[in-house]
Amino acid sequence: MKTITTILIGLFWVAVHSAMGQGITLHAGETYTYQFNTLPFKEVQPWWPASRPEAQLWWNAVSLVSGTELEVKMFENLSSDTPLIAHTWIAPAVSGGITLYPPNFPNVWQDLQGAFSMTVLSGSAQITDIEIVSYIPIDAINSMAYRQQFTPVPEPASTALFSMTAIFGFVWSTRRSRVSPSDCVR
């Protein structure tokens, strides 16, 4: 019995560990959308002039299929707004970045909120990490850098949730079955 429990715990650990930190895999027609309401302050950026308040979006991705097309859109506030910009990357170069700055894009993400979406138009891509940056001027030659870097995490699949429930149910039922009614004190 101890062996089965150890095996089940090991399988659970492998499933959880493999799902964490590897990013999200998108196939043709699937979209990852992220909206943020604030960005953490990171540093004062010297020699970043007030004439250049800008927003940046960077990501690392791996093309899983030859000919993968990844479309990235940036939005000022919500993903339901009209995109500020949309650009498509074609494999093998699906990693990249977008920088928006004046005069074409004045004051983008200066309120530290915004959104972006990534859609795979064809093929498959694994997005491994994302960085969002906003530079806000504080004087003529310095800016404050607000930056957030993260690994996108997929939503848990219903089969994974069912499997975890089944594993815990099995472990719980075998644990309880070792106690017989004669062992109980009345």
N, C-alpha and C positions, 0 to 999 in steps of 0.2 A: 504494500500500500504506500509505503514511504517513497518507493521508486516512482510510482505513477504521479504522486503529488510533486515530486522534484521535477519530473519531465514536464508536467503541465505548467509549473511555475517558470521553467526554462523557456518553454514555447511562448508563454505570455511575455516574458522579458524580451525575447528576440523580436516578437511582433511589435511591441511598443518601441524598442530601440531602433528598429529599421524604419519606423514611420516618422521618427523625430530627426530633424536636422538635415534631411535630404532634399527638402524643397517640395515643390508640387509639380506633378506631371500633367500637362495639358495635351489633349488630342484635338484633331481637326474639329472646329466648331465650339470648343470649350473656352470659357473666359474666366480669368481671375481678376476680380475688382477689389480695390482697397481704397477706403475713405479714411481720412485722418482729420481730427479736430485740433490737434496741437502737435508740435514737434519739440523735443527736448533741446535746450540750449547746450552747445558743445564748447564754443570758444569764441574769442574775439579774433577776427581775421584781419591782421594788419595789412595795410596797403591794398585793401579791397575798396575801391572808390565808391562814393555815394551815387555816382552816375550808373552803377551796375548792380541794382538790386535784381537778383536772379533766382530762378528755381531750377533745380536739377533732379533728374531721376536716372539712376544707374541700376543695372541688373546684370547678373550672370546667368546664362542659360546654356543648356546643352541640347543640340539638335539630335533627336533620337532617330530621325528618318531623313534620308537625303531629300532635299527640296522643301524642307520645312519653312513655312512663312509665319512670322510672328508680328502681329499688328499691336502697337502700343499707342494708347491715347492718354492725354493729360487733360484734366478738368480743373477749373478754378475752384469750385466748391463741391459739387456733387457729381456723381457719375451719370446722373440723368440730365445734366446740363449739356450744352453744345461743347464738343471738345475744343480746347485751345489749339491742339495740334494732334495729328495722327500720322504715324510713320510705320512702314512695314520693313522688317528685316528678313532677308532670305538666307537660308543655310548655305554655307557653314557658319556665317557670322550672325547668330541670333542673340549674342550678348551685346550690350551697348548702353547708350545713354542719350538723354535729351537735355539740353540746356536752353532755357527760355530767358531772354534778357531784353531790355529796352533797345531800340525804340519800338520794335514789333510787339513785344510782350511786356509792357510796363507793369510793375507791381504784382506779378504773379506769385501767389502763395505768401504774400507779405503778412497776411493775417494768420499764418501758420495752419491753415486748413486747406484741404483740396482732395483730389481723388485721381486715380489712374486706373486703366484697365489694360490687360494683356490678353489678346485673343489669338489662338492658333488657327490660321486660315486653312492650312494644309500641313500634313505631317504630324509630328509630335515633338514637344520640347519639355525639358525639365528645367524649371526656374529654381535656382539654388539659393540666391540671395538678392536682396533689393536694398537700395539706399535712396532716401529722400533727403534733399538739402534745400534750405532757403537761406539766402544771405540778405540781411536787413541792415541798411546803412545806419551808423550811429554818429558819424561826422564826415568830413570831407574825404578822409583817407582810410577809415576803418569801418568794418561791418561786423555784425554778430552772425555767427554761423549756427543755425539750428539744423540738427541732423538726426535721422533715425535709420538704423540699419537692422534688418531682420531677415529671417528665413521664412518664406510663406509655408504655412502648414495646411494640408488638405483637411477637409471635414471628414470625420470618421464615417466610414461606410457602414451601412446597416448590417452587412454580413459580419464585419469586424465586431460591432457591438453585440450581435447575436452570439458570435463565437466566444467572446469574453464572458457573457452571461452564462452560456452553457458550461464553460470551464469552471467558473465559480460555483455553479449549481451542482456539478458533478463532485467537485471537491467537498462542498458542504454536505451533500447527501452521503458520501462515503464516510465522512467524519462522524455524522450522526448515527450511521448504521452500526458502529462499533459498540454502542451502548445498548444493552438488552434491558427489557423491562425488569428482569430479576436483579439487575445491578442498581436499580433505583431504590431509595429508602423511602418508606411510607410513613 
